[in-house]
Amino acid sequence: MHVQIVLFDGFDLLDALAPYEVFTAAEMLSGGAVTAQLVSAEGIRNVSSGTNGLQIATSGMIDPSKSSIILVPGASGSMVGDGPDSVVSLLQRASETQLTNLVREAFGKPGITIATVCGGSLLLAMSGMLEGRHAVTHHQGMDALSATGAIPVTARVVDDGDLVTGGSVTSGLDTALYLIERELGPRMAHAVEQLFEYERRGTVWQARGLAPIAGVSPSSPESDLSPQISGLEEATDGDEPNFEGVWSVVIATPIGKMKVTLTISKVNGQVCGIAEQADEVVDIMEPIIQDNQLSWLLRVTKPMRLNLRFHVHVHGNQMLGTAKAGILPASKVTGERLENAEQNKLTQV
């Protein structure tokens, strides 16, 4: 059993080194049945952690062809805002390196398990690798994880086959101990627990066995927005809504405000359009007008991959509605029409 623990600039020390110590203890207790290595996408180098810049040396490069466990930690930084030292920015920069390409290459190969601790799952999710997969991350990042198309599970450790994810920072201990139990058996995991005087916490969630009866949420995520939307519906009642034109739109997502320019038109009676965000241009998908409401699906990749379902109303040149991804609480959408359809056509001519 070989373990590659991936370091990147800004990584969280405990996310990486707690599992490393668990695996090296198992190496000692098993007579070498386990080996652990600190690696990076660039190979041998000193990697600056997000904790006071403390540097840790790696001994090699991520090898996506070697049967192993590849463990990706999260980042250590500010949990507020999107400044250069924020967790979101550190994860975003890491996702733009070869790290994600190498992990993506390893994903799905026989004999390879991808594991994450804390924000490590968000790092992979930001690159689209966890869409449709059960996973957990730090509790403050669960909404963002959902917005990437992953299926968030509130558990200490989540086992989704070749993907094993751990929650908040100290869950690195539990994740590593569980992987030892899964690969080498409970006696070896128990021996490491005794050595550390630490007992693994929580039940490892897996998608098997009898499912519990689904509960009913006491409140709807859209409850705070519904009075405003209802008022807009009344204002448009009896009028034929005009969604066409160029719109400046702001989406208040859990990872910050996204500014998008929407161009909506009709071709042969069918609604179509595009969304522009920075240098990214994507088509709006599955547009439909029903009960004076326009709905569509939008897939964006910046600042991370998001699959957003929009529901909006218009009143004059104002747009109001929600954007929602999976079980993510609805994000408020506000917009202002910059040009109507006829002006846009004249501009294009």
N, C-alpha and C positions, 0 to 999 in steps of 0.2 A: 504494500500500500504506500504509494508516494503522494505527497501533498505539496502543491505549489501555492505559496501564499504571495499574492500579487501586491507590490507596493507601487504607489504613484505619488507625485508631489501633492502634499496636503492630506495624506492618509491619516486615519485615526490610529494612534499607537496601540490602544487596548484592543481594537477590532482585529488587528493583525497579530500582535505579540501574545495575547492570551491564547488563541488557538495554536500558535507556534509552540508555546511552552507545553500545552496539552499533548500535542503530537510528538514532541521530543521526549516527553515522559513516557509515552506509549512505546516509543522506539527503545528506550532503555529497558522497560518492563517486558517487552516482547522479544528481546534479543535481536532487534534489527528488523522486525517484520514491518515496521513503519519507518519511513524517512520523510523529513520535512525540509523544504528549501524556500528561502525568500528570493523572489524573482521580480523582474520588472519587464515592461514592454520593450525597453531599450537595452536590456542585458545588465552586465555588471556595472554598478554605479552606486554612489551614495544618494539616497532618496530622502528629501526633506519632508518630515511629517508635518501635520497641521498643528502640533503641540509645541509651541516655541521654536519651531523650525528644527527640532532634534533630528539628526540624520541617522539613518540605518542603512547599512551596506547590503546590497543584494549579491547573490553568487551566480546568477545566470539570467537567461531570458525565458519568458513564458514559452513552453513547448506544447503546442496544441495537438501534437501527434502522440504524446506519451500518455499511456494509461495512468490516470491519476485523479486526484481531487484538486481542482483549481479553485482556490478560495479568494474572493475579492472583498476587501474591507470597505468601510465607508470613509468619509472625510471628517476632519476636525476643524471647525471654524464657527463663524457667527451664524446663529440660526435666524437672524433677523436681516431682512433686506437681501439685495443681490449684489453687494459690493464684491471686490476682488477676493476678499478673504472669507466670504460667506460659503457655507456648505454647498449651496446650489451652484455657485461659480466654480468651486473646486471640483465638484463632480462633473460639471459641464466641460471644463478643460480636460479632465481625465478622459471623458468620453470622446474627445476629439483627437486622442493619440491612437497609437497602434494597439493599445490595450483592448479596446472593444473589438477590433478586427480579429485579434488572436483568440479572444474568448469565443467570439462568434464561430470561428473556424473549429474550435474544440467542441462546441455545443452539439449534442446529438451523436457524437462518435461513441462507438462501443467502448466500455471500460473507463469512460470519463464522466465524472460528476462535477457539476458547477455548484459551488457553495458561496454564500455571501453572508456578511455580518453587517447589521445596521444599514447604513446608506449604500452599501455595496449593491443591494438589489435595485435601488434607484438608478445607480450608475448604468447598470445593464438595461434597465427599463427605458432610460432616456435614449438608448440606441435601438429600441424596438425589439429587444430579445426576449422580453417577458410577456408579450401580448398573449392573453388567454391562459397564462400560467398562474397557479396559486403561489403566493409569496407573502412575506412580511418584511417590514423595515422599521426604522425608528418611528415611534408613535406620531411624531410631528410630521412625518412624511407619508402617512398612509393615504391621505387624499390625493397627493401627487402621484403615488404609485398607481392608484386606481385610474387616474387621468391618462396614464400611458397605455391603458388597455390590459394591465395585469389584474388578477383577481386577488385583492388584499384579504388576508386571513389574520384575525387578531389572535396570535399565538406566540409563544416564546420561540418555537422552532417549527417550520413548515417543511414537510417532506413531499415534494412533487416529482418523485422519481429521480431523474438525473439532475434535478435542481433542488437544493436544500438551502433554505434561507433562515437567518436568525434575526431577531428583532433589534432591540436597543443594544447599546454598547456592550454591556456585560454578557449578553447572550452569546458572545463568541465562545465563552467557556462551554455553554450548553450545546452549541452547534458542534463543536469539536468532539465533545464527549459522545454525542449522539452518533456522529460519523464513525467513531471508533467502535461503538457498540454495533452499528449496522454492518460494518465491514469485518470486524474481528471478533465480535461477540460481547455479551454482557460482562463476562469475567474480567476482560481486559479493561473495559470502561470502568468497572467497579474498582479495580486496582488503582487506576489513575485518580478516581474520586477520593479513595482512601489516602493516597499520597498527598493530594492537595487539601484534604479535609474540606471538601466541597461536594455537595450533592446537587446533581442536575435538577433544574427547576422546570415545572410545568409538563404538560402532555404534548408530545410531538404530534402536530396535526397532519393527518393524511386523508386523502379523498377515498376512503374505503369504510366499510362497516355501515351500520344503520345510521341514517341521517336524522338529526333532530327535527322536530316540527318547527317550521319557520315562524318566528315571532312577528308581531305587528308593531311597527315603529310608532311611538306616541305622537310624533310630529313629522310633517313632511319637510324635506330639505328646502322646498320652494316656498315655505310658509311666509318667510319674511318678504318675499317678492310678490306674492299673489295679490295683495291689495293694489299695488301699483299697476300690475298687469290687468287686473279686473277693471280698474278705472279707465285704462286705455281701450279695453274692449268696448266699454260703454260709449267712449268718445267716437269709436269707429263704427258703432252699430248703425246700420242703415246706409253707410257709405261704402262704395267699392274701394277697397284699399289699393294703393299704388305702391308697390315695392320696388319698382324699377328705378334705376339711377345709380350714381356713385355715392357710397356711404362711408363716412369716417366712423369707425366702430371701436369701442373700448370694451374688452372682456376682462372682468375682474376674477382671475383664476387664483387657485391656492398658491401658485408660485409667482404671483405678481400680475400686474396689469399688462395685457397684450393689446397693442394697437394694430388694427387690421383695416385695410381698405377693401370694401366689397363693391363689386360692380355687378348689378343684377339687371337682367333684361328678359324679354320673352321672344322666343323664336318659334313661329308657327303655333302660337298659343301655349308653348311649353316654357316654364321658368328655367333659366340657366344663369350661370354667373361664375365669377372667379373671386378669389380672396388673395390679397397681396399683403405679405408681412415681411418687411425688410427686403431681401433679395429672393424670397420664396413666393411663388405663384402657384396656387392649386385651384382645381375646379370644385365648386360646391356640388355635393352629391345628394341624390335622392330628394330634390326639392319638391315640395307639395304645398299648395295653399288650401286650407280647410278652416271653415268658421272664422274667416278674416285673419287667419294666422298663417305665417310662412314658416315651414320647418325644413331643415336640411342637415346633412352630415358634413362635417369638415375635418379633414385629417391634416395636421400640421406636424412639423418636426422640430421647430424652434420655439422656445428655448429647449423643449424636449418633445418627444412624440406624444401627441394628444389626439384622441378621437372624440370630437365634440359634437353633440346633437343640439342644434339650435331650434328655438321656438320664439318667434318675435311677432310683434304687432307694430303698425306704424300709425301715426296721427300727424298729418301734414308732412313736415320734413324731419320728424323725430321718430326714432326707432327705440323700442324697449322690449326686453325679453330675457331669456335665460339661455345658458349653454351648459350642457351636462355631459359627463363622461362616466359610464358605468354607475357605481353607487356613490360617486363623488357628489357632494352637495352642489346644488345648482349655482353657477356663477352668473352674476348680473351682467347683462349686455345693454349698452346704451350706444346710440348712434345718431348722427346728423347727416342729412342728405346734402352732398356738396354740389351735385349736378343731377338734373332729371334725365330721363331717357333721351329726350329730344336734343338737349344740350350736348349729351355725350356723343350722340350720332354726328352732330355738327362738328364737334371737336375732332372726331376720328376722320371726317371728310377733309 
